Every structure is written in structure tokens, then in C-alpha cells.
């Protein structure tokens, strides 16, 4: 109860309360006058009715307070405030009607009077608030538009929808921003020449260069959260013909709330141009798979693992067990997850997937229903220098966690794979191909757990990937290093990849290798050029692009399917399925030999990997074959 009156220490709240009380009195007597056309009201008991008036005002005042009418600020009155006004008036008058019936039995009191009072009270209360806001807005607007303040920056808003309108309102309401909106542009022909808060919609997107020139535009705000990457590319292509600063609102799926304001505007980044249409998910199947289940995510501190945790949390799991070997990553994940999902039970576990006893302890303690296995070493050059680490983590770790899932009857085991597993030319890619084979083997042995692999390419902005590297080099004004002029890669966003992993997991019945549709490949040199442009710099003048040469094990292009793999479509447009490839009879013997190696030379590792993955090609193979032949002689 104390909270209801906490705002009454503010003199403005007291004035607002007195205004509302006066409007209640006026509405009461005005309703009677309109009903009888006289203030000399012919009631059976005028004295009782006069007493009723004071009681009704007391009731109405209580309704004002109880309905939270003094929590809002008149300066920013909105539909929410109008709803509170309607509720307060309706509840107060309904309660007054009951009291009037008790006191006078409504003898001679027309029922229509209460309806008229309600309408007048809503007009009086709501009208006062919105007139006050209108006057304040006009004062602010005249400050922004009417003056000749040369310090004001001219703004062009691209997108005359709800987001653009909210940006304009925010700018007009905040003169301290020193911004002046000179117009809107929108491709919707029905909005042409319309006025939004007295600001004109001049035409389509293609008019950006002319608008910037004719209206001395300093800043361009792109306010179309629903735009896909192709739309953004088209807008940016026109913006780049100007020297205006570009800002953009996040996309719908990146907004944490539907509220849009100027604080959400940010610099354009490469992800805006490479992103794709929002993934359509089968929410019912995902909910059936995850809701009420204990979920284990290995590699939870990485880019994919952490995003999987946040995506899984949306489907109300019983608990998420987050496992990773890196303490720092786990600490950061714990802090962020606790903040964003305070009601989801989770447990951060420092775990090395190569230690079978520790992995088994996690399964005996939590008995996970679902396992998402994202723990892996992924950096190609690093694994070329440390090949046995790739074998231990990517193969042995997968085998240990998978066998634990089988032993403790997990419902599903979903392993994250990579396009580098297809026709591999490096140890990392080959190790992931063998991990896929391990999952296939476990699936054949299982009658309960469904083992599934999901294969996809590069993700935008993941730890250690090319985009953060370019961004850092640009910030430090260093040359951008590209390995080869013709090198291309597939890209998708981290959220999109994780959403499709979940979708593929819900579809899997065991033994599948699902392959995500990565869209069109991107030339890395074009990516570098675009990032330089987005940073407002000129390639060759401010920053150069330097070609460093392909690194050991690196390919010019990645593939999603092997020549030996046929594939088929699924009911989801962005998920395909590689058809089953039987394992060689020597698989188990060769796998055991590889995992039994004790600190071998890199050449030996490569040679033994070749026995498991015949399509594996590597620069060390020729040398290793020669050494083996010499040893056999």
C-alpha cells in the first residue's frame, strides 16, 4: 500500500491528482446537467444524493490511485496511460453506481447519467494529459526545427514504419541530441508525400544520394528492423554514394524488447550485410524435445556452445549443464546467462571431455536427456602444429562423451561437425570426419540413444574467425591479411546456426549427418574490402589488403558434401541430409591404433588418419609414406 502513495512526495504528482479530482467533480455535475438540462435536479432525496456525491468522489480518487495513474509522466503520455485512465474511470464509476443504489435505490436517478459521466471523465483525464504532451512536443519541436541553430545535425530516416516514427519521436523529444530530422524515405508507394509528425516522406530508397545533397544530411538512420541482408545491402549501396554517417537499428530477432529508441542505433557492421532471412523453426517439435529435460552442452564456453545454451533456454528445460575446459569462458557464460535467464536452472561444469572418469561422473550426477557436443578444437593452423591434440579432443573426446550417452540412455546425442570434414586437407578437418564416423558407429550400436551429426561452415564473429581479426586490424590501422585472392568461405550467423542445429536435432532419428544450407559462398577479399568501406576508410589509401599465401592444410574453397556422399532434402528448406556411408571393416582397428599413439610425430599421425579417411590429402603424407616404407625394409 505504501508503494501506491510513494510518488505523492512529488509536487507534480499532487497537482496531477488535484486536476483529476476536479475533472471528476466537473464530469459528475456536467453529466447530470446534460441528462436533465438543468442543475435543479428533480431527485427524491437531494440530501442523500449530495452525500452520495462526496462518497463518489472519494471512491473515484481511490480508483485513480489504485490503477496507478500517477506512475506515468504526463510528458510521455501514451496508450498505456490512456488504458489506465479508462480503467480508473470505469472502476470508480461502477463502484459509485453500487453505492448510489444502496443509498437511494436509484430513485429518480437516471442510469444514463453514469455512462455520460464515464465518457466525460475519460475525455477530461485523457485529454488533459495529451494536450500537455502536445504542448511540450511542440515546444521541443520548435526548438529543433524552427531555429537556425547551425550546430544541429540533419538526419535522414530510411524506413517510414513504426520504428522510424519512434525514432523521430525520440529525437523531437530530446533537444539535447542536437538532431533535426529532414525527411523519410521508404519504398512503400502509399507512404509517398505523407507527413509523419509533420516530417515528409519524400520517396523511395534510391533517392538517398539526392536527399543527402539537397538537404545537407549529416546522418542516415536505417530504421527497418525487419529488413533482410539484401535490403540492407541495397540501402547501403546508395548510402555509400554519400559521405553521411550511417547508423542502423538491430534486426527484430536481435532486439531484446519491442521498444525502439535512438539509444539502440549502432554502427553498420559486416554481419548486417552477410546475415540471412530469419530461420523458421518448428516450435512444437523443439518444445517437445527440450521442455522439462536435462540438457548437457559440452564446449559451452565457445561461440556455438554458448549460443546453444541461450537458444535451449527459450524452451524451458529442467536444467542446462554447461561443460567446458576454459574457466574464463565459463565464468563469462555464467554471468551472462544468470542475467538473461534468471529462472532457468543451470550448472557450469569445468570438464575435459578427454577424461572418461570425469565425463562419467557428470552423467551419473545429472543423467542428461539430451547431449549437444560442441567441444572441439577448430583452428586449422594451430592443429597442424598440434595434431595429436586434435585427435585427443575431437575424436577421443567425442567417443568418450558419446559412449557415456549410450551407457546412461540419453535420448539424443547431437554432435557439431564442420564443412572442413568433407574431403579434408588438414588434421582438424580429418579429425572431425573421424568424429562423424564415431557417431555413425555409436548409432549402429544403440537401441535407445539417437546419435546425430550436424555439419556446417563458418559462423560470423566466432572466436578467432576472420571477421573479428579484420575488425581488430582495422581498429589498429593495420593492413588486412588475406591468404589468397580467390579464397572463398561459407558464412552464417551464430544464432542461425544454433537454431538450425536444434531443428536438425529434433528431426533426427539416429545415424543422420544433417548439413545446413550455408547460402552462397563469400570471397574473403571482397569481405575485407567491404569492412574497410564500412569503417569509413579507403582501401589502398588508409588500409591495404596484403596476400600472405595459403596456410598449411588450408583450401581455397570448402565443401558441404563429399563426392562419395549422396544427399536428400528434408521438410525444412535449410537442412539437407547426407545419405549413410557404411564404415570400413577396418574402422575399429584403425581407430584404436590412432588413439593408442603415444606422443607420435606429426607425420605418423597424418599417415594413420589417412587409413581411416581415404579421401584425406595432406602435404605431409608423401613424406610419411616414404618413412613408413623405409621402416618396413
VMD Tcl script that draws the C-alpha trace (Angstrom):
set ca {
  {0.00 0.00 0.00}
  {2.88 2.36 0.77}
  {4.11 1.98 -2.81}
  {0.83 3.40 -4.14}
  {1.48 6.73 -2.41}
  {5.27 6.81 -2.80}
  {5.06 9.27 -5.73}
  {2.98 11.76 -3.73}
  {6.11 13.34 -2.33}
  {6.48 14.89 -5.80}
  {4.58 18.23 -6.09}
  {3.78 17.50 -9.76}
  {2.01 14.28 -8.76}
  {-0.07 16.18 -6.21}
  {-1.04 18.73 -8.90}
  {-1.97 15.88 -11.27}
  {-4.10 14.27 -8.54}
  {-5.90 17.57 -7.83}
  {-6.51 18.07 -11.58}
  {-8.02 14.59 -11.84}
  {-10.24 15.19 -8.79}
  {-11.51 18.48 -10.24}
  {-12.25 16.72 -13.55}
  {-14.16 14.03 -11.65}
  {-16.32 16.72 -9.97}
  {-16.95 18.54 -13.24}
  {-17.81 15.29 -15.04}
  {-20.28 14.31 -12.31}
  {-22.30 17.54 -12.37}
  {-21.93 18.02 -16.13}
  {-23.41 14.54 -16.66}
  {-26.42 15.48 -14.51}
  {-26.84 18.77 -16.36}
  {-26.66 17.10 -19.78}
  {-29.19 14.49 -18.67}
  {-31.74 16.95 -17.16}
  {-30.72 20.13 -18.99}
  {-30.79 21.89 -15.62}
  {-28.85 21.95 -12.39}
  {-32.12 21.91 -10.43}
  {-32.27 18.15 -10.44}
  {-35.63 16.55 -9.54}
  {-34.46 13.82 -7.19}
  {-36.50 12.17 -4.46}
  {-33.86 12.77 -1.82}
  {-31.47 15.61 -2.69}
  {-29.73 15.43 0.67}
  {-28.87 11.74 0.23}
  {-27.71 12.40 -3.29}
  {-25.44 15.24 -2.16}
  {-23.90 12.87 0.40}
  {-23.50 10.34 -2.36}
  {-21.56 12.92 -4.44}
  {-18.86 13.26 -1.78}
  {-18.66 9.49 -1.32}
  {-18.43 9.01 -5.12}
  {-15.54 11.48 -5.33}
  {-13.75 9.63 -2.54}
  {-14.25 6.33 -4.40}
  {-13.06 7.86 -7.67}
  {-9.94 9.28 -6.02}
  {-9.15 5.83 -4.63}
  {-9.64 4.30 -8.08}
  {-7.19 6.82 -9.56}
  {-4.50 5.78 -7.10}
  {-5.17 2.03 -7.19}
  {-4.99 1.98 -11.00}
  {-1.50 3.51 -10.99}
  {-2.41 6.76 -12.73}
  {0.47 8.57 -11.05}
  {3.22 6.19 -12.10}
  {3.39 7.66 -15.60}
  {4.78 11.03 -16.66}
  {2.39 13.37 -18.50}
  {5.23 14.49 -20.75}
  {5.36 10.97 -22.21}
  {1.68 10.02 -22.10}
  {0.91 7.02 -24.29}
  {-1.76 4.41 -24.96}
  {-0.75 2.68 -21.73}
  {-1.66 5.82 -19.79}
  {-4.98 6.09 -21.65}
  {-5.80 2.49 -20.73}
  {-5.10 3.31 -17.06}
  {-7.42 6.32 -17.35}
  {-10.22 4.20 -18.82}
  {-9.80 1.53 -16.16}
  {-9.74 4.04 -13.32}
  {-12.85 5.85 -14.61}
  {-14.78 2.64 -15.26}
  {-13.97 1.04 -11.89}
  {-14.62 4.24 -9.95}
  {-17.97 4.95 -11.62}
  {-19.08 1.28 -11.37}
  {-18.32 1.29 -7.63}
  {-20.15 4.63 -7.29}
  {-23.19 3.17 -9.04}
  {-23.34 0.35 -6.49}
  {-23.11 2.84 -3.59}
  {-25.77 5.07 -5.18}
  {-28.12 2.11 -5.47}
  {-27.55 1.28 -1.81}
  {-28.17 4.88 -0.67}
  {-31.05 5.96 -2.95}
  {-32.22 2.78 -4.67}
  {-31.58 4.92 -7.79}
  {-34.94 6.53 -7.08}
  {-35.23 9.21 -9.74}
  {-31.57 8.82 -10.73}
  {-31.23 8.09 -14.47}
  {-28.85 5.23 -15.27}
  {-27.63 7.03 -18.40}
  {-26.07 9.68 -16.17}
  {-23.30 7.26 -15.20}
  {-22.46 6.46 -18.83}
  {-22.31 10.17 -19.66}
  {-20.10 10.76 -16.61}
  {-17.75 7.98 -17.74}
  {-17.35 9.47 -21.22}
  {-16.78 12.98 -19.87}
  {-14.28 11.77 -17.28}
  {-12.22 9.83 -19.84}
  {-12.19 12.89 -22.13}
  {-11.20 15.17 -19.27}
  {-8.47 12.98 -17.82}
  {-7.03 11.68 -21.09}
  {-7.43 14.98 -22.92}
  {-5.54 16.91 -20.26}
  {-2.61 14.56 -20.42}
  {-2.37 14.50 -24.19}
  {-2.80 18.28 -24.52}
  {0.07 18.70 -22.06}
  {2.21 16.29 -24.07}
  {1.27 18.01 -27.34}
  {2.33 21.42 -26.00}
  {5.61 20.03 -24.70}
  {6.29 18.26 -28.01}
  {5.56 21.43 -29.95}
  {7.94 23.39 -27.75}
  {10.67 20.80 -28.28}
  {9.90 20.60 -31.99}
  {10.11 24.35 -32.44}
  {13.48 24.25 -30.70}
  {14.72 21.61 -33.15}
  {13.07 22.76 -36.40}
  {12.24 26.39 -36.01}
  {15.59 27.74 -35.02}
  {18.61 28.37 -37.20}
  {20.97 26.53 -34.88}
  {23.85 25.52 -37.16}
  {25.05 23.06 -34.52}
  {22.09 20.78 -35.28}
  {22.89 17.71 -37.39}
  {20.47 16.93 -40.21}
  {19.12 13.38 -40.13}
  {17.51 11.29 -42.87}
  {15.49 8.30 -41.65}
  {15.27 5.35 -44.04}
  {12.07 3.49 -43.21}
  {8.77 5.26 -42.57}
  {7.29 2.48 -40.47}
  {6.73 2.16 -36.76}
  {10.46 2.05 -35.94}
  {11.16 5.21 -37.96}
  {8.24 7.03 -36.34}
  {9.51 6.10 -32.87}
  {12.99 7.36 -33.74}
  {11.52 10.67 -34.89}
  {9.52 11.00 -31.69}
  {12.60 10.25 -29.61}
  {14.66 12.84 -31.48}
  {11.95 15.52 -31.21}
  {11.51 14.83 -27.50}
  {15.24 15.18 -26.79}
  {16.60 18.54 -27.98}
  {19.91 17.78 -26.24}
  {20.67 15.30 -29.03}
  {21.00 18.30 -31.38}
  {19.46 16.38 -34.26}
  {16.92 17.57 -36.83}
  {15.04 15.05 -38.99}
  {14.70 16.50 -42.50}
  {12.73 13.65 -44.04}
  {11.88 10.00 -44.50}
  {12.49 7.63 -47.40}
  {10.52 4.42 -47.91}
  {9.86 2.10 -50.85}
  {6.16 1.87 -49.94}
  {4.48 3.97 -52.66}
  {1.42 4.53 -50.46}
  {3.54 6.47 -47.97}
  {4.94 8.91 -50.54}
  {4.33 12.58 -49.63}
  {2.73 11.57 -46.34}
  {3.60 13.50 -43.18}
  {4.79 11.79 -40.01}
  {4.72 14.28 -37.14}
  {4.96 16.99 -39.79}
  {8.03 15.42 -41.46}
  {7.59 14.42 -45.10}
  {8.14 11.01 -46.70}
  {9.92 12.11 -49.87}
  {10.15 8.91 -51.88}
  {11.98 5.62 -52.31}
  {15.37 4.38 -51.17}
  {17.03 5.30 -54.45}
  {16.65 8.99 -53.54}
  {19.20 8.75 -50.70}
  {22.04 10.50 -52.64}
  {19.75 13.35 -53.76}
  {18.30 13.80 -50.27}
  {21.75 13.96 -48.72}
  {22.83 16.54 -51.30}
  {19.69 18.71 -51.28}
  {19.13 18.72 -47.51}
  {22.74 18.71 -46.29}
  {22.19 15.42 -44.45}
  {24.86 14.57 -41.87}
  {23.49 11.25 -40.63}
  {21.43 8.45 -42.16}
  {19.45 6.26 -39.75}
  {18.28 2.92 -41.18}
  {15.11 2.10 -39.22}
  {13.85 -1.13 -40.78}
  {14.37 -3.93 -38.21}
  {12.54 -6.37 -40.49}
  {14.96 -5.81 -43.42}
  {16.95 -8.80 -44.62}
  {20.59 -8.59 -45.69}
  {19.70 -7.99 -49.35}
  {17.55 -5.00 -48.36}
  {20.34 -3.63 -46.18}
  {22.90 -4.11 -48.98}
  {20.71 -2.13 -51.36}
  {20.25 0.70 -48.86}
  {23.95 0.78 -48.03}
  {24.89 0.87 -51.72}
  {23.03 4.19 -52.03}
  {24.40 5.46 -48.70}
  {27.97 4.78 -49.84}
  {27.49 7.29 -52.65}
  {27.40 9.94 -49.93}
  {29.68 10.98 -47.09}
  {26.92 10.85 -44.48}
  {27.41 8.82 -41.29}
  {25.33 5.61 -41.30}
  {23.59 4.13 -38.26}
  {21.21 1.16 -38.14}
  {18.68 -0.36 -35.77}
  {19.23 -4.03 -34.87}
  {17.12 -6.66 -36.60}
  {13.91 -7.88 -35.00}
  {15.44 -11.13 -33.75}
  {18.28 -9.15 -32.09}
  {16.05 -6.73 -30.21}
  {15.67 -7.71 -26.56}
  {12.31 -5.92 -26.39}
  {9.84 -4.42 -28.88}
  {10.71 -0.93 -27.64}
  {12.64 1.14 -30.18}
  {14.58 4.29 -29.32}
  {17.62 6.19 -30.51}
  {19.93 4.51 -27.98}
  {19.59 1.27 -29.99}
  {21.17 2.77 -33.09}
  {24.64 1.40 -33.79}
  {27.28 1.48 -36.48}
  {26.74 -0.69 -39.52}
  {28.77 -3.90 -39.44}
  {29.55 -6.66 -41.89}
  {27.08 -9.05 -40.23}
  {24.25 -6.76 -41.38}
  {25.27 -7.42 -44.99}
  {26.00 -11.13 -44.65}
  {23.04 -12.13 -42.49}
  {20.15 -14.03 -43.99}
  {16.42 -14.34 -43.54}
  {15.28 -15.36 -40.07}
  {15.11 -19.12 -39.57}
  {11.62 -20.61 -39.40}
  {11.52 -23.14 -36.57}
  {9.07 -25.90 -35.75}
  {8.49 -24.65 -32.23}
  {6.24 -27.54 -31.23}
  {8.83 -30.20 -32.06}
  {11.59 -28.22 -30.36}
  {9.49 -27.76 -27.25}
  {8.66 -31.47 -27.17}
  {12.37 -32.28 -27.44}
  {13.66 -29.84 -24.79}
  {10.90 -28.80 -22.37}
  {11.34 -30.34 -18.94}
  {14.56 -32.14 -19.97}
  {18.09 -32.04 -18.54}
  {20.42 -30.86 -21.32}
  {24.20 -31.23 -21.36}
  {26.17 -28.87 -23.63}
  {29.89 -29.62 -23.99}
  {32.13 -26.82 -25.26}
  {29.58 -24.48 -23.68}
  {32.07 -21.63 -23.38}
  {32.66 -21.41 -27.15}
  {30.77 -19.39 -29.72}
  {28.42 -22.21 -30.75}
  {28.16 -23.87 -27.34}
  {27.23 -20.68 -25.51}
  {24.63 -19.69 -28.10}
  {23.15 -23.19 -27.90}
  {22.67 -22.65 -24.16}
  {20.75 -19.42 -24.76}
  {18.64 -20.94 -27.53}
  {17.84 -24.02 -25.43}
  {16.80 -21.81 -22.51}
  {13.90 -20.47 -24.60}
  {12.22 -23.90 -24.48}
  {12.04 -24.25 -20.69}
  {14.45 -27.13 -19.96}
  {14.56 -28.63 -16.47}
  {18.30 -27.83 -16.31}
  {21.22 -26.97 -18.58}
  {24.57 -28.49 -17.62}
  {27.22 -26.27 -19.23}
  {30.55 -28.04 -19.59}
  {33.82 -26.53 -20.81}
  {37.51 -26.77 -20.06}
  {38.14 -22.98 -20.07}
  {37.46 -21.31 -16.74}
  {37.31 -17.78 -18.20}
  {34.76 -18.69 -20.87}
  {32.61 -20.48 -18.29}
  {32.72 -17.52 -15.91}
  {31.63 -15.13 -18.67}
  {28.85 -17.50 -19.76}
  {27.64 -17.95 -16.19}
  {27.38 -14.20 -15.59}
  {25.57 -13.51 -18.85}
  {23.20 -16.48 -18.59}
  {22.29 -15.68 -15.00}
  {21.40 -12.16 -16.06}
  {19.32 -13.09 -19.13}
  {17.65 -16.29 -17.83}
  {17.34 -15.98 -14.05}
  {14.54 -18.56 -13.91}
  {16.34 -21.35 -15.81}
  {18.26 -23.86 -13.67}
  {21.82 -24.34 -14.90}
  {25.12 -25.68 -13.64}
  {28.52 -24.61 -15.01}
  {30.93 -27.54 -15.02}
  {34.68 -27.35 -15.67}
  {35.19 -30.52 -17.70}
  {37.81 -32.01 -20.00}
  {35.93 -34.33 -22.37}
  {39.11 -36.41 -22.78}
  {38.87 -37.62 -19.17}
  {36.46 -40.56 -19.21}
  {36.04 -40.76 -15.41}
  {35.12 -37.07 -15.15}
  {32.66 -37.34 -18.05}
  {31.01 -40.40 -16.48}
  {30.65 -38.55 -13.19}
  {28.68 -35.80 -14.96}
  {26.34 -38.41 -16.44}
  {25.81 -40.22 -13.12}
  {25.16 -36.92 -11.34}
  {22.80 -35.25 -13.83}
  {21.53 -38.04 -16.15}
  {21.09 -35.71 -19.15}
  {18.29 -36.50 -21.59}
  {19.94 -34.53 -24.40}
  {23.61 -34.00 -25.21}
  {24.84 -31.27 -27.55}
  {28.51 -32.00 -28.17}
  {30.22 -28.77 -29.28}
  {33.59 -29.35 -27.56}
  {36.29 -29.38 -30.24}
  {39.49 -27.77 -31.43}
  {38.68 -25.93 -34.65}
  {41.65 -23.76 -35.73}
  {43.32 -25.31 -38.76}
  {46.89 -23.89 -38.47}
  {47.01 -24.49 -34.71}
  {46.05 -28.14 -35.11}
  {48.65 -28.58 -37.85}
  {51.26 -27.77 -35.20}
  {49.48 -29.87 -32.56}
  {47.91 -32.77 -34.45}
  {47.61 -35.13 -31.50}
  {45.57 -32.54 -29.59}
  {43.04 -32.60 -32.42}
  {42.95 -36.40 -32.24}
  {42.54 -36.45 -28.46}
  {39.81 -33.82 -28.23}
  {37.92 -34.12 -31.48}
  {37.99 -37.92 -31.72}
  {38.66 -39.38 -28.27}
  {36.56 -36.71 -26.56}
  {33.64 -37.39 -28.90}
  {33.97 -41.14 -28.33}
  {34.06 -40.78 -24.53}
  {31.03 -38.45 -24.32}
  {29.11 -40.48 -26.90}
  {29.74 -43.78 -25.09}
  {28.62 -42.19 -21.81}
  {25.41 -41.02 -23.50}
  {24.86 -44.56 -24.77}
  {25.59 -46.15 -21.38}
  {23.24 -43.83 -19.48}
  {20.46 -43.97 -22.09}
  {20.36 -40.33 -23.15}
  {17.55 -39.70 -25.60}
  {19.66 -37.85 -28.19}
  {23.29 -37.01 -28.82}
  {23.87 -34.20 -31.35}
  {27.45 -33.54 -32.44}
  {28.56 -30.29 -34.07}
  {30.64 -31.01 -37.18}
  {32.20 -28.80 -39.87}
  {32.41 -28.44 -43.63}
  {36.17 -28.99 -43.23}
  {35.35 -32.65 -42.59}
  {34.48 -33.01 -46.30}
  {37.45 -34.12 -48.43}
  {39.75 -32.87 -45.65}
  {43.18 -31.43 -46.36}
  {44.11 -30.70 -42.74}
  {44.28 -32.58 -39.46}
  {41.44 -30.64 -37.87}
  {39.01 -31.42 -40.71}
  {40.06 -35.06 -40.83}
  {39.62 -35.41 -37.07}
  {36.06 -34.10 -37.36}
  {35.35 -36.54 -40.20}
  {36.52 -39.38 -37.96}
  {34.31 -37.97 -35.17}
  {31.35 -38.21 -37.59}
  {32.31 -41.85 -38.21}
  {32.43 -42.49 -34.43}
  {28.89 -41.10 -34.15}
  {27.76 -43.31 -37.03}
  {29.26 -46.34 -35.29}
  {27.60 -45.48 -31.97}
  {24.28 -45.09 -33.76}
  {24.59 -48.62 -35.17}
  {25.26 -49.99 -31.67}
  {22.44 -48.08 -29.96}
  {18.85 -49.16 -29.50}
  {17.90 -46.23 -27.25}
  {20.06 -43.16 -27.86}
  {19.72 -41.39 -31.22}
  {23.12 -40.22 -32.45}
  {23.12 -37.32 -34.92}
  {25.79 -35.12 -36.56}
  {25.15 -31.61 -37.86}
  {27.64 -30.19 -40.37}
  {28.00 -26.52 -41.30}
  {30.60 -23.91 -42.32}
  {31.99 -20.74 -40.78}
  {29.89 -18.65 -38.44}
  {30.02 -14.87 -38.32}
  {32.04 -13.41 -35.48}
  {33.04 -16.67 -33.77}
  {36.14 -16.66 -31.55}
  {39.28 -16.48 -33.68}
  {37.46 -16.24 -37.03}
  {38.30 -13.87 -39.87}
  {35.76 -11.10 -39.15}
  {36.96 -10.30 -35.59}
  {40.53 -10.46 -36.94}
  {39.78 -7.95 -39.71}
  {37.89 -5.74 -37.26}
  {40.87 -5.69 -34.89}
  {43.30 -4.92 -37.73}
  {41.08 -2.05 -38.90}
  {40.86 -0.61 -35.38}
  {44.66 -0.74 -35.14}
  {45.05 0.73 -38.67}
  {46.98 -2.35 -39.79}
  {46.93 -3.95 -43.23}
  {44.31 -6.67 -43.64}
  {45.89 -10.07 -44.26}
  {44.09 -12.34 -46.74}
  {45.69 -15.67 -47.57}
  {44.71 -15.80 -51.27}
  {42.83 -13.54 -53.74}
  {40.45 -16.39 -54.71}
  {39.76 -17.96 -51.33}
  {36.03 -18.29 -50.54}
  {34.10 -19.38 -47.47}
  {30.53 -20.07 -46.42}
  {29.12 -17.93 -43.60}
  {26.06 -17.94 -41.40}
  {25.26 -16.17 -38.16}
  {25.83 -17.92 -34.84}
  {22.12 -17.71 -33.82}
  {21.01 -19.09 -37.19}
  {23.47 -21.98 -36.98}
  {22.35 -22.89 -33.46}
  {18.65 -22.64 -34.30}
  {19.18 -25.00 -37.23}
  {21.22 -27.36 -35.04}
  {18.27 -27.58 -32.65}
  {15.86 -28.07 -35.55}
  {18.02 -30.82 -37.06}
  {18.30 -32.44 -33.64}
  {14.53 -32.55 -33.31}
  {14.25 -34.16 -36.77}
  {16.94 -36.80 -36.28}
  {16.03 -40.44 -35.73}
  {19.62 -41.65 -35.37}
  {22.53 -42.11 -37.74}
  {21.98 -38.97 -39.84}
  {24.52 -36.37 -40.86}
  {22.48 -33.22 -41.37}
  {24.04 -30.48 -43.49}
  {22.91 -26.88 -43.07}
  {22.24 -24.72 -46.11}
  {25.02 -22.12 -45.99}
  {23.79 -19.99 -48.88}
  {26.23 -18.53 -51.38}
  {29.98 -18.54 -50.57}
  {31.74 -15.22 -49.99}
  {35.15 -14.18 -51.34}
  {37.28 -13.22 -48.36}
  {38.95 -10.39 -50.27}
  {35.50 -8.87 -51.00}
  {34.69 -9.22 -47.31}
  {37.86 -7.32 -46.43}
  {37.08 -4.53 -48.92}
  {33.55 -4.13 -47.58}
  {34.73 -3.95 -43.97}
  {37.21 -1.22 -44.92}
  {34.41 0.75 -46.58}
  {32.08 0.29 -43.61}
  {34.81 1.70 -41.36}
  {34.76 4.87 -43.47}
  {38.20 4.24 -44.94}
  {39.61 3.89 -48.43}
  {41.29 0.66 -49.50}
  {44.87 1.20 -50.62}
  {45.00 4.65 -49.05}
  {44.00 4.25 -45.40}
  {44.38 0.48 -45.19}
  {45.87 -2.03 -47.61}
  {44.99 -5.66 -48.27}
  {48.03 -7.96 -48.14}
  {48.02 -11.53 -49.50}
  {50.01 -13.80 -47.20}
  {49.60 -17.15 -49.02}
  {47.59 -20.24 -48.12}
  {48.49 -21.71 -44.75}
  {49.32 -25.41 -44.32}
  {46.18 -27.51 -44.73}
  {44.06 -24.60 -45.97}
  {41.79 -24.97 -49.02}
  {40.65 -22.32 -51.49}
  {37.07 -23.45 -51.01}
  {35.13 -25.64 -48.60}
  {32.57 -28.29 -49.49}
  {29.43 -29.45 -47.73}
  {29.20 -32.93 -49.24}
  {31.87 -35.46 -50.21}
  {31.99 -36.92 -53.72}
  {31.13 -40.24 -52.06}
  {28.05 -38.78 -50.34}
  {24.64 -38.52 -51.90}
  {22.18 -36.26 -50.14}
  {18.45 -35.72 -49.93}
  {16.25 -32.81 -48.94}
  {14.29 -32.70 -45.71}
  {10.97 -30.99 -44.96}
  {12.98 -27.97 -43.70}
  {14.26 -25.81 -46.54}
  {17.60 -25.05 -44.85}
  {18.51 -28.56 -43.75}
  {19.69 -31.41 -46.01}
  {20.73 -34.91 -45.10}
  {23.84 -36.78 -46.24}
  {22.93 -40.37 -47.04}
  {24.51 -43.11 -44.96}
  {28.06 -44.20 -45.85}
  {28.97 -47.62 -44.42}
  {32.13 -47.82 -42.34}
  {35.08 -49.88 -43.49}
  {35.58 -53.26 -41.77}
  {38.94 -51.99 -40.54}
  {37.43 -48.92 -38.86}
  {37.64 -50.14 -35.25}
  {41.18 -51.50 -35.60}
  {42.46 -48.33 -37.27}
  {40.67 -46.11 -34.76}
  {42.16 -47.99 -31.84}
  {45.62 -47.75 -33.40}
  {45.26 -44.00 -33.82}
  {44.04 -43.45 -30.25}
  {46.83 -45.67 -28.89}
  {49.58 -43.45 -30.26}
  {51.82 -42.04 -27.56}
  {53.37 -38.64 -28.44}
  {53.95 -39.54 -32.10}
  {55.48 -37.37 -34.80}
  {53.05 -35.29 -36.83}
  {53.86 -37.29 -39.97}
  {52.86 -40.54 -38.27}
  {49.54 -39.05 -37.11}
  {48.75 -37.89 -40.63}
  {49.57 -41.28 -42.10}
  {47.31 -43.12 -39.62}
  {44.47 -40.63 -40.14}
  {44.72 -41.43 -43.86}
  {43.96 -45.10 -43.06}
  {40.63 -44.02 -41.54}
  {39.78 -41.29 -44.07}
  {40.87 -42.41 -47.58}
  {39.88 -39.09 -49.17}
  {42.23 -37.22 -46.79}
  {45.01 -35.36 -48.62}
  {47.86 -33.65 -46.80}
  {51.25 -32.20 -47.61}
  {52.89 -34.48 -45.01}
  {51.51 -37.69 -46.50}
  {54.18 -38.16 -49.12}
  {56.95 -37.77 -46.59}
  {55.18 -40.06 -44.09}
  {54.68 -42.77 -46.71}
  {58.36 -42.67 -47.54}
  {59.32 -43.01 -43.86}
  {56.97 -45.96 -43.34}
  {58.38 -47.74 -46.39}
  {61.91 -47.24 -45.08}
  {60.92 -48.64 -41.68}
  {59.39 -51.75 -43.28}
  {62.58 -52.54 -45.26}
}
mol new
graphics top color blue
foreach p $ca { graphics top sphere $p radius 0.5 }
foreach p [lrange $ca 0 end-1] q [lrange $ca 1 end] { graphics top cylinder $p $q radius 0.2 }
display resetview
